[in-house]
Amino acid sequence: MRFAPLGIVGATIFSIIACSITGTTQFAPGVAEVPSKWVGMRDFRRIGHFSCSFFSELGVLTAVLAIMLADFFEMMDTLIGDGSLAGYLDENGELP
């Protein structure tokens, strides 16, 4: 049974009817909970509290290598993607 053609409105109406028939109106325990306050201020106490202590645990070489590898693969992805759009790739899909 597929519900994809229902769309958001149809799925909402279906779920309301299903909850009315089954009588389940609460969340499953441990999955979600209703907030105690609906309107309130956000907690901004953690802004600005950061630490770079992970460099001492990983080692500077490991951190630099990870950043360099991520940057290299991102650059190659951009180079191949833009090169294919611009027509710079040969018949094998490689840069000349």
C-alpha positions in Angstrom: 0.0 0.0 0.0 1.6 3.3 -1.1 0.8 6.6 0.5 3.0 8.8 -1.7 0.1 10.1 -3.8 -1.6 11.4 -0.7 0.8 14.3 -0.2 1.3 16.2 3.1 -2.4 17.1 3.6 -3.6 13.6 2.8 -0.9 12.0 5.1 -1.9 14.4 7.9 -5.6 13.5 7.6 -4.8 9.8 7.4 -2.7 10.0 10.6 -5.4 11.9 12.4 -8.0 9.3 11.5 -5.6 6.4 12.4 -4.8 8.0 15.8 -8.6 8.5 16.4 -9.4 4.8 15.5 -6.5 3.3 17.5 -6.8 5.7 20.4 -3.0 6.4 20.5 -2.5 10.1 21.2 0.8 10.0 23.1 4.4 9.6 21.9 6.2 6.3 22.4 8.1 6.2 25.6 11.7 7.5 25.2 11.1 8.6 21.6 9.8 12.1 22.0 8.3 14.2 24.7 6.1 17.2 24.8 8.0 20.3 25.9 7.3 21.8 29.3 7.3 25.3 28.0 6.1 26.3 24.5 7.7 29.8 24.5 10.9 30.8 26.2 14.4 32.2 25.8 17.2 30.0 24.3 20.1 29.0 26.4 23.1 31.0 25.2 25.6 30.0 28.0 27.7 27.8 25.7 28.4 30.4 23.1 32.1 31.1 23.0 33.0 28.0 25.1 35.2 25.9 22.8 38.4 24.0 23.2 41.1 22.9 20.8 42.4 20.2 23.1 41.6 17.5 20.6 44.8 18.5 18.7 46.9 17.4 21.7 45.1 14.1 21.8 45.2 13.3 18.1 48.5 14.9 17.3 49.0 17.9 15.1 50.3 15.7 12.2 47.1 13.6 12.2 44.9 16.7 12.3 46.8 18.4 9.5 46.7 15.2 7.4 43.0 14.9 7.9 42.3 18.5 6.9 44.7 18.2 3.9 43.0 15.0 2.6 39.5 16.5 3.0 40.6 19.7 1.2 42.3 17.6 -1.6 39.2 15.5 -2.3 36.9 18.5 -2.2 39.1 20.3 -4.7 39.3 17.3 -7.0 35.5 16.9 -6.9 35.1 20.6 -7.8 37.7 20.3 -10.6 36.2 17.3 -12.2 32.6 18.6 -11.8 33.4 22.0 -13.3 35.7 20.5 -15.9 32.9 18.2 -17.2 30.5 21.1 -17.4 33.1 23.2 -19.3 34.0 20.4 -21.6 37.7 20.0 -20.4 37.5 16.2 -19.9 38.6 13.8 -22.6 36.6 10.8 -23.9 37.6 8.8 -20.9 36.3 11.4 -18.4 39.8 12.4 -17.4 41.6 15.8 -17.3 44.2 16.0 -20.1 
